[in-house]
Amino acid sequence: MTTATSAVPLSLWEATAAPPPPTAALEAHKTVDVAIIGAGFTGLSTALHLAEAGRSVAVLEAFEIGHGGSGRNNGMVIPALSRTYPDGLRARFGFERGSRFARLIGNSATEAFALIRRLGIECDAVQGGWVQPAHSPGRAKLVHNRYEQWQGLGFDVEYLDESAVRKRVGSPLYHAGWLAKSGGHVHPLKLVRGLATAAIAAGAQIHTHSPALAVSEGVNKSGWEIATARGKLSAGKVIVATNAYTDNLFPSLRRSFVATRSSQLATAPLPPDVIARVLKGGLASSDTHGDLFFAHPTPDNRIVTGGKLFFPHNRDVRLRTHVTKRLAHIFPAVGAEVQFDYAWHGDVAITVDFNPRLNQLAPGILAVAGYSGRGVALSIALGQRLAEAAQDIRAADDLDIPLTPVAPIPLHGLLAPLSRFELLRYRLNDRREVRT
């Protein structure tokens, strides 16, 4: 996390969100049906569904609501994984389970926006669609294939040819694209705090500044006990929803993905005639570059985007310079003089295959992690499924997301420092693609 150099908040989201609902640290011994570790989208959606079902539930959060990835991401609500599509899920998990998983993913944005509307959460939600533009002719074939896969499952998707994608996105550089009409974008910090408010209103307890320090079997091996600095939580079931912010409480889970830094930026408000020429209708976009370019507009005419650097020195200045050039290259209407009012960072949990994981850490303890940059929609949708598992409505190995064993990555400690070299490979491949 960067340090503040002035009184300006670190992120656009922090600057424009209302304070979180009042919470307190756990300072007693409480007993509930279900304990949840982590007050992000996954944990709070699960807590909300459990509380609405009449179950007693308590959430432990090490910091404040929205401290982790749920409050720091770019806000795009995407009904697709970053690398694996329906055919790949069927190849990995079998036709029936792979199709179920694909339908969960494909429906996730619809479910997320429906929950926002049902709860009346004010989070600048715009369901204007999400597009994946192709940056080369070769990638145009790829996005057409992805469009066909989602269309084959009955989802409301559209293939955009070169003329259509350039008109919708507002860039002369793209060759085609596929559009998921259910996608869009939100103000993620407003959303996560709105979910917390709704969960509390439904009866859930949320204890912030209460990191889980130890998990042990309960008395007579009945359920689990979670120790914090000043309290203890006893529960029959436990949901671990810490994702990229997982610590050594569950070492094997922490080593099953790599936590990488993601940098986001928000421009100063752009003139209405400029913003009208890009990302038409509030469209959210993340393209086919390995060194991903992503962007979406905000209600006050900013563009939220981001980028990566190979060398970490002088990060903030160099990142702004790099993203300014890239934004002007993709969107000529924006120009090279664009200013960024905010820059912020957060961690993303990346798995080796870029697929999220549902793991059973012990009998009665489930964890979801590794959204790999596509967690806003899916984490909210998974809350209902995790709540069903915690109530024994459905078995853990019969959820829409397949249950897999925890698989620590070999030589995990070397991957984080070496992962930045992947950026060089991505950029080289991106250049080769454009030339072919």
Backbone torsions as a table, in degrees:
resi	resn	phi	psi	omega
1	MET	NA	136.6	-179.5
2	THR	-75.8	162.4	176.9
3	THR	-102.3	148.6	-177.0
4	ALA	-73.2	139.1	176.7
5	THR	-108.4	-3.7	178.3
6	SER	-156.6	-172.0	179.4
7	ALA	-78.6	-5.6	-179.5
8	VAL	-70.8	130.9	178.7
9	PRO	-58.5	156.4	-175.1
10	LEU	-67.9	-34.6	-175.3
11	SER	-127.0	157.8	172.8
12	LEU	-57.3	-39.3	-177.6
13	TRP	-63.8	-44.5	178.5
14	GLU	-64.0	-33.7	-177.3
15	ALA	-71.0	-23.1	-169.8
16	THR	-123.5	4.7	179.4
17	ALA	-97.7	147.3	171.6
18	ALA	-70.2	159.3	178.5
19	PRO	-60.2	157.2	176.9
20	PRO	-69.6	162.5	177.2
21	PRO	-64.1	152.7	-179.7
22	PRO	-62.3	131.0	177.0
23	THR	-140.5	170.1	179.4
24	ALA	-142.5	159.4	176.4
25	ALA	-69.0	153.6	175.6
26	LEU	-73.8	122.0	-177.1
27	GLU	-131.6	26.7	-179.5
28	ALA	-152.9	-179.0	173.6
29	HIS	-100.9	116.0	-179.7
30	LYS	-118.6	152.6	176.1
31	THR	-123.1	128.8	179.5
32	VAL	-136.6	168.7	176.1
33	ASP	-68.7	-43.9	-174.9
34	VAL	-135.6	133.7	172.5
35	ALA	-108.4	138.7	179.6
36	ILE	-123.3	132.2	177.8
37	ILE	-106.1	112.3	-179.7
38	GLY	113.4	117.9	-178.5
39	ALA	-104.9	54.7	170.9
40	GLY	-103.0	-162.4	-177.9
41	PHE	-58.4	-46.2	-177.5
42	THR	-61.9	-52.4	-176.6
43	GLY	-64.1	-42.6	-176.5
44	LEU	-73.9	-37.0	175.4
45	SER	-63.2	-41.9	177.3
46	THR	-62.6	-46.1	-179.9
47	ALA	-61.0	-42.1	179.4
48	LEU	-60.2	-49.0	-178.5
49	HIS	-65.2	-36.6	177.1
50	LEU	-66.8	-45.3	-179.2
51	ALA	-64.3	-39.8	178.5
52	GLU	-65.9	-24.9	177.1
53	ALA	-85.6	2.1	176.7
54	GLY	88.2	12.4	178.6
55	ARG	-90.5	146.8	174.4
56	SER	-82.4	131.5	-173.9
57	VAL	-145.8	140.5	176.5
58	ALA	-130.2	139.5	-179.3
59	VAL	-113.1	130.3	174.8
60	LEU	-104.7	127.4	179.2
61	GLU	-126.0	128.6	-175.8
62	ALA	-68.2	-30.2	-176.0
63	PHE	-123.4	-120.7	177.9
64	GLU	-115.9	159.9	179.6
65	ILE	-61.2	124.2	-178.8
66	GLY	91.4	5.9	180.0
67	HIS	-65.6	-35.8	-175.6
68	GLY	-86.4	-153.6	-173.7
69	GLY	-60.9	-29.1	-178.2
70	SER	-65.0	-26.6	178.8
71	GLY	-101.3	-0.2	-173.8
72	ARG	-120.0	-5.7	-173.2
73	ASN	-75.6	-177.7	-176.2
74	ASN	-84.0	-8.6	173.9
75	GLY	91.1	1.9	-178.8
76	MET	-79.7	137.2	-178.9
77	VAL	-107.0	100.5	-167.6
78	ILE	-117.0	120.4	179.3
79	PRO	-88.0	52.7	179.5
80	ALA	-162.3	150.7	171.2
81	LEU	-80.2	168.6	-174.9
82	SER	-80.8	-26.9	-175.2
83	ARG	-127.7	-28.8	-172.1
84	THR	-109.6	132.5	-177.8
85	TYR	-116.8	178.6	-172.6
86	PRO	-50.0	-44.7	-179.4
87	ASP	-61.3	-40.5	179.2
88	GLY	-67.7	-36.1	177.7
89	LEU	-67.5	-37.7	177.1
90	ARG	-67.4	-38.3	178.0
91	ALA	-65.5	-34.2	-177.1
92	ARG	-80.6	-40.8	-170.3
93	PHE	-115.8	1.9	-174.4
94	GLY	92.4	159.3	-171.8
95	PHE	-62.2	-47.9	-175.0
96	GLU	-69.0	-51.0	-178.4
97	ARG	-69.5	-37.5	177.6
98	GLY	-64.3	-38.1	177.9
99	SER	-67.9	-40.0	176.6
100	ARG	-60.5	-45.0	179.6
101	PHE	-62.8	-42.8	179.3
102	ALA	-62.5	-41.0	179.2
103	ARG	-65.6	-38.5	174.8
104	LEU	-57.9	-47.7	-179.2
105	ILE	-64.6	-46.9	-177.7
106	GLY	-64.8	-28.3	178.5
107	ASN	-90.5	-6.6	-168.2
108	SER	-63.7	-40.1	179.2
109	ALA	-67.0	-41.6	176.7
110	THR	-57.5	-44.2	179.8
111	GLU	-66.3	-40.8	-178.9
112	ALA	-64.0	-47.8	180.0
113	PHE	-66.6	-35.2	177.7
114	ALA	-64.1	-39.6	178.3
115	LEU	-66.4	-41.0	177.4
116	ILE	-58.5	-45.2	-179.8
117	ARG	-67.2	-42.5	-178.5
118	ARG	-62.0	-39.8	-177.9
119	LEU	-85.8	-10.4	-179.1
120	GLY	67.5	35.4	-178.5
121	ILE	-78.9	123.6	176.9
122	GLU	-85.5	101.4	-176.2
123	CYS	-141.1	30.7	178.0
124	ASP	53.3	39.4	-176.9
125	ALA	-71.9	127.9	177.4
126	VAL	-129.6	109.6	178.8
127	GLN	-95.6	64.6	-176.5
128	GLY	-96.0	6.4	179.8
129	GLY	99.1	156.5	174.7
130	TRP	-127.7	134.2	-177.8
131	VAL	-121.9	145.5	172.0
132	GLN	-114.6	97.8	179.4
133	PRO	-80.1	149.1	179.5
134	ALA	-95.9	128.1	-176.3
135	HIS	-89.2	1.1	179.0
136	SER	-152.2	162.3	176.8
137	PRO	-59.3	-36.6	177.9
138	GLY	-63.4	-41.7	178.8
139	ARG	-72.3	-21.1	174.2
140	ALA	-62.4	-39.0	175.7
141	LYS	-64.7	-37.8	-179.6
142	LEU	-64.4	-46.3	-177.5
143	VAL	-69.1	-29.3	175.9
144	HIS	-65.5	-39.7	177.3
145	ASN	-63.9	-40.9	178.7
146	ARG	-65.7	-39.9	175.2
147	TYR	-57.9	-46.3	-178.8
148	GLU	-62.7	-37.8	-179.9
149	GLN	-64.0	-45.2	-179.9
150	TRP	-72.0	-36.9	176.8
151	GLN	-62.6	-37.4	179.0
152	GLY	-62.3	-23.9	176.8
153	LEU	-91.2	1.1	175.0
154	GLY	89.8	15.1	-178.6
155	PHE	-84.4	155.6	-177.6
156	ASP	-82.0	86.4	-177.9
157	VAL	-125.2	163.3	-178.0
158	GLU	-142.5	139.3	173.6
159	TYR	-92.5	130.1	179.5
160	LEU	-109.3	119.9	175.7
161	ASP	-74.2	-176.8	-174.0
162	GLU	-58.0	-46.0	-178.7
163	SER	-63.8	-44.1	-176.4
164	ALA	-67.8	-42.7	-177.2
165	VAL	-69.1	-37.6	178.9
166	ARG	-66.5	-35.1	178.3
167	LYS	-70.3	-45.5	-176.5
168	ARG	-70.2	-42.9	-176.9
169	VAL	-82.2	-30.3	-178.7
170	GLY	83.7	31.5	179.2
171	SER	-133.0	137.8	178.7
172	PRO	-85.2	5.6	-170.0
173	LEU	-98.1	-12.9	-171.9
174	TYR	-95.2	151.9	-173.3
175	HIS	-106.0	-20.1	178.8
176	ALA	-176.5	-177.8	177.0
177	GLY	-174.9	161.7	170.2
178	TRP	-120.6	140.4	-172.5
179	LEU	-115.7	124.8	171.5
180	ALA	-97.9	107.9	-172.4
181	LYS	-69.8	-18.4	-179.6
182	SER	-82.0	-11.0	-176.6
183	GLY	-78.6	-178.4	179.9
184	GLY	167.2	-145.6	-179.6
185	HIS	-154.6	161.1	-177.6
186	VAL	-142.1	170.1	165.9
187	HIS	-88.7	103.0	-168.7
188	PRO	-66.6	-33.4	-179.6
189	LEU	-71.3	-38.5	173.6
190	LYS	-61.6	-39.2	-178.3
191	LEU	-67.0	-47.8	-177.1
192	VAL	-66.0	-36.0	177.4
193	ARG	-72.8	-32.5	174.6
194	GLY	-66.4	-39.2	175.6
195	LEU	-63.0	-40.1	178.6
196	ALA	-62.7	-44.0	178.8
197	THR	-61.1	-43.1	-180.0
198	ALA	-67.1	-39.9	179.3
199	ALA	-63.7	-42.7	178.2
200	ILE	-62.9	-42.8	179.2
201	ALA	-62.0	-30.5	179.3
202	ALA	-80.8	-10.2	177.3
203	GLY	118.5	-2.0	178.6
204	ALA	-73.8	149.6	173.6
205	GLN	-103.2	134.3	178.0
206	ILE	-123.8	123.7	179.6
207	HIS	-115.5	108.1	178.0
208	THR	-88.4	168.0	-177.5
209	HIS	51.2	40.3	-177.9
210	SER	-134.9	68.7	179.4
211	PRO	-63.8	138.2	174.9
212	ALA	-72.0	124.7	-175.3
213	LEU	-102.9	-27.2	-179.4
214	ALA	-159.3	145.9	175.3
215	VAL	-124.8	127.6	-178.3
216	SER	-139.9	161.3	177.2
217	GLU	-65.6	144.5	178.9
218	GLY	-74.0	179.9	179.7
219	VAL	-59.1	135.5	-178.0
220	ASN	57.1	30.3	179.0
221	LYS	56.0	33.9	178.9
222	SER	-104.0	107.7	179.3
223	GLY	71.2	-155.9	-172.5
224	TRP	-136.9	152.0	174.4
225	GLU	-120.2	130.5	179.9
226	ILE	-114.7	120.3	-179.4
227	ALA	-93.3	135.7	170.1
228	THR	-116.5	-178.0	-176.5
229	ALA	-62.3	-33.9	-174.5
230	ARG	-130.1	13.1	-178.7
231	GLY	-159.7	-176.0	-179.8
232	LYS	-147.8	143.1	-179.4
233	LEU	-124.5	122.1	176.2
234	SER	-105.2	135.8	-177.3
235	ALA	-153.3	150.6	176.2
236	GLY	-74.3	-33.9	-179.6
237	LYS	-131.0	152.8	180.0
238	VAL	-132.4	135.0	173.8
239	ILE	-116.0	124.4	178.1
240	VAL	-100.4	116.2	-173.9
241	ALA	-130.0	49.5	-176.1
242	THR	-99.5	-16.3	173.3
243	ASN	47.7	-125.6	-174.5
244	ALA	-66.4	-15.2	-178.3
245	TYR	-99.7	20.1	174.7
246	THR	-65.7	135.2	178.5
247	ASP	-110.3	-158.3	-175.0
248	ASN	-80.1	8.0	174.7
249	LEU	-60.1	-37.3	175.6
250	PHE	-128.7	83.6	-172.4
251	PRO	-58.7	-39.2	-178.2
252	SER	-66.8	-36.1	176.9
253	LEU	-65.9	-43.8	179.9
254	ARG	-60.5	-33.7	-178.5
255	ARG	-87.3	3.3	-179.4
256	SER	-89.6	-1.9	176.3
257	PHE	-149.2	170.1	176.2
258	VAL	-113.1	125.7	176.8
259	ALA	-86.0	114.4	-178.8
260	THR	-116.4	152.8	-177.5
261	ARG	-81.6	136.4	175.7
262	SER	-119.0	129.8	-177.5
263	SER	-109.1	132.4	-179.4
264	GLN	-122.4	150.1	176.4
265	LEU	-139.2	152.8	175.1
266	ALA	-129.0	129.2	179.8
267	THR	-71.0	167.2	164.0
268	ALA	-66.4	158.3	177.1
269	PRO	-56.0	133.1	-178.3
270	LEU	-95.1	154.7	176.7
271	PRO	-58.6	142.5	-177.9
272	PRO	-54.2	-36.1	-179.0
273	ASP	-70.0	-25.8	177.0
274	VAL	-76.9	-49.9	-176.8
275	ILE	-64.8	-26.4	178.8
276	ALA	-69.3	-16.6	-176.0
277	ARG	-95.5	-6.5	-179.5
278	VAL	-127.7	148.3	174.3
279	LEU	50.1	61.0	-173.1
280	LYS	-58.6	137.5	177.6
281	GLY	70.4	22.5	-179.2
282	GLY	77.0	24.6	-176.6
283	LEU	-62.3	141.6	170.0
284	ALA	-101.5	141.9	-174.1
285	SER	-140.2	134.7	167.8
286	SER	-142.5	122.1	-165.2
287	ASP	-91.7	-167.3	-173.3
288	THR	-93.8	4.1	174.4
289	HIS	-60.1	141.1	169.7
290	GLY	-63.6	-42.6	170.0
291	ASP	-83.6	83.5	-163.5
292	LEU	-57.9	135.6	167.1
293	PHE	-108.0	127.7	-178.1
294	PHE	-138.5	152.1	-178.7
295	ALA	-166.5	150.1	167.8
296	HIS	-153.8	152.7	179.1
297	PRO	-83.6	164.4	175.8
298	THR	-117.0	165.4	-179.5
299	PRO	-60.9	-23.7	179.3
300	ASP	-100.1	26.5	170.8
301	ASN	69.3	28.6	169.6
302	ARG	-93.3	166.7	167.7
303	ILE	-117.7	127.1	173.9
304	VAL	-96.2	125.7	-178.9
305	THR	-146.2	-158.4	-179.3
306	GLY	178.0	-170.6	-179.3
307	GLY	179.5	179.2	-179.3
308	LYS	-130.9	152.8	176.3
309	LEU	-124.0	147.5	177.0
310	PHE	-78.4	-46.9	179.4
311	PHE	-96.7	133.1	-174.9
312	PRO	-83.0	-11.8	-173.9
313	HIS	-67.0	145.4	178.8
314	ASN	50.2	43.9	-169.4
315	ARG	-55.5	-50.0	-170.8
316	ASP	-63.0	-46.7	-179.0
317	VAL	-66.1	-46.4	-177.7
318	ARG	-67.4	-34.9	179.0
319	LEU	-65.1	-43.8	179.2
320	ARG	-62.2	-41.7	178.7
321	THR	-63.1	-46.1	-179.0
322	HIS	-62.4	-46.7	-175.9
323	VAL	-73.1	-32.1	175.2
324	THR	-58.6	-47.2	179.7
325	LYS	-63.8	-41.9	-176.9
326	ARG	-69.8	-40.6	179.4
327	LEU	-63.1	-42.7	179.1
328	ALA	-67.6	-32.2	178.1
329	HIS	-68.0	-44.5	-178.9
330	ILE	-73.0	-43.7	-176.2
331	PHE	-118.5	85.6	-180.0
332	PRO	-56.1	-29.1	-179.6
333	ALA	-62.4	-27.8	-178.5
334	VAL	-73.4	-38.0	177.7
335	GLY	84.2	169.7	-174.3
336	ALA	-89.7	-1.3	-178.1
337	GLU	-101.0	12.8	-178.4
338	VAL	-61.2	142.6	178.6
339	GLN	-111.1	146.4	177.0
340	PHE	-108.2	124.9	179.4
341	ASP	-85.1	-26.2	-174.0
342	TYR	-140.3	144.3	171.8
343	ALA	-142.6	134.5	-178.5
344	TRP	-149.7	169.5	-173.5
345	HIS	-137.8	157.2	173.8
346	GLY	-159.5	171.9	-178.9
347	ASP	-101.1	143.1	178.2
348	VAL	-121.3	134.2	178.2
349	ALA	-89.0	114.2	-177.3
350	ILE	-110.6	124.3	174.8
351	THR	-91.0	167.3	-175.5
352	VAL	-65.0	-29.1	178.6
353	ASP	-108.6	6.9	178.7
354	PHE	65.7	20.0	175.8
355	ASN	-104.2	139.4	176.1
356	PRO	-68.7	159.0	-176.4
357	ARG	-123.0	137.4	164.3
358	LEU	-108.2	119.6	-177.5
359	ASN	-124.1	146.3	169.4
360	GLN	-102.3	109.2	-175.9
361	LEU	-78.3	-27.1	176.7
362	ALA	-167.7	165.1	177.9
363	PRO	-55.0	120.6	179.2
364	GLY	90.1	-0.4	178.4
365	ILE	-121.4	113.7	178.5
366	LEU	-111.8	148.2	177.4
367	ALA	-136.6	143.4	170.5
368	VAL	-122.8	132.2	-179.9
369	ALA	-157.5	165.6	173.4
370	GLY	85.2	40.5	179.1
371	TYR	-66.8	-18.1	173.1
372	SER	56.9	41.1	175.9
373	GLY	88.4	3.9	-179.2
374	ARG	-127.2	45.8	-169.5
375	GLY	-98.6	-14.9	-172.6
376	VAL	-60.4	-56.4	-178.5
377	ALA	-68.4	-48.4	-172.7
378	LEU	-67.4	-38.5	-178.5
379	SER	-64.7	-38.3	178.7
380	ILE	-68.3	-43.0	178.9
381	ALA	-64.2	-35.8	-178.6
382	LEU	-68.6	-20.3	179.5
383	GLY	-55.8	-41.9	178.6
384	GLN	-64.1	-41.1	-178.6
385	ARG	-68.3	-41.9	178.9
386	LEU	-65.7	-36.4	176.5
387	ALA	-63.7	-38.6	177.4
388	GLU	-64.9	-41.2	178.3
389	ALA	-64.9	-40.4	-179.3
390	ALA	-67.3	-22.2	177.2
391	GLN	-97.2	3.6	-177.3
392	ASP	61.7	24.5	173.0
393	ILE	-71.9	-38.7	173.5
394	ARG	-133.1	144.8	178.2
395	ALA	-70.0	153.1	-179.1
396	ALA	-59.2	-33.0	-179.0
397	ASP	-88.9	13.7	176.9
398	ASP	-128.8	25.1	174.2
399	LEU	-83.7	168.8	-178.5
400	ASP	-68.2	-24.1	172.2
401	ILE	-96.5	125.3	-175.4
402	PRO	-63.2	143.2	174.5
403	LEU	-83.0	127.5	179.1
404	THR	-128.7	155.4	177.3
405	PRO	-67.1	150.3	172.9
406	VAL	-63.6	130.7	-175.5
407	ALA	-129.9	86.9	176.8
408	PRO	-58.3	140.9	-178.0
409	ILE	-80.6	127.8	177.3
410	PRO	-59.7	143.5	179.9
411	LEU	54.6	39.3	-175.2
412	HIS	-55.2	-39.4	-176.8
413	GLY	-62.8	-21.4	-179.9
414	LEU	-87.1	-19.2	-171.1
415	LEU	-70.8	-41.1	-176.9
416	ALA	-59.3	-50.7	178.3
417	PRO	-68.0	-27.0	-178.9
418	LEU	-85.9	-17.1	-173.3
419	SER	-63.8	-25.3	179.9
420	ARG	-66.5	-21.4	176.9
421	PHE	-69.0	-22.2	174.8
422	GLU	-61.1	-32.5	179.8
423	LEU	-60.3	-39.0	177.8
424	LEU	-63.6	-41.1	179.3
425	ARG	-64.8	-43.2	178.6
426	TYR	-59.4	-45.3	-177.8
427	ARG	-65.5	-38.2	177.6
428	LEU	-63.9	-45.6	179.1
429	ASN	-64.2	-37.8	179.1
430	ASP	-60.8	-43.0	-179.6
431	ARG	-66.7	-40.4	177.9
432	ARG	-62.3	-40.6	180.0
433	GLU	-61.8	-42.4	-177.5
434	VAL	-64.6	-32.6	-177.7
435	ARG	-79.4	-16.8	-175.3
436	THR	-95.2	NA	NA
